[in-house]
Amino acid sequence: MKQTIKLAIAIALLPVATQAQEWGQKNHLYFGYTTQTGNFGPNGLEGGLDWRIKRYWAIAIEGNYMGAKERINDVDTDLPIVGVSNIRIDANAFNIQGGPRFFFNKAFRSTKFIPFAHLLYGVSHESTDIEFVGADVDIGSSSDTNWSWSLGVG
């Protein structure tokens, strides 16, 4: 009886597994973690999705976020704040873009290697805050949002 139930469940789930395999061949989803090395190296996340509309093109969406908090110790400054020599810098940036992605299915004989090219448009935002540590005094901040684009191949 248990084997019959297992067989019935396997037969019922076979179309779902086949559909998932087909989705993975046509469409792609990715996530990643990114970091930059150095004194002021931000960390972040990135991800994307492309949805194949036809055999030769898809709609692609990509986004990323990077942020860093850095403390700079023993800054030599002429500012009138006495006894404070540490500065904290908080920087954040994000980007989201979307657009067409074109596949070149017949570029190579191998069907496992299919190059693509895309032109994505979107919006990017960045902000920076600078303050004295200990005195809780803001030195300044900036924020900017603009249109962005990305031309890429893969």
Buried (B, 14 or more C-beta within 10 A) or exposed (E): EEEEEEEEEEEEEEEEEEEEEEEEEEEBEEEEEEEEEEEEEBEBBBBBBBBBEEEBBBBBBBBBBBBBEEEBEEEEEEEEEEEBBBBBBBBBBBBBBBBBBBBEEEEEEEEEEBEBEBBBEBEBBBBBBBBBBEEEEEBEEEEEEEEBEBEEEE
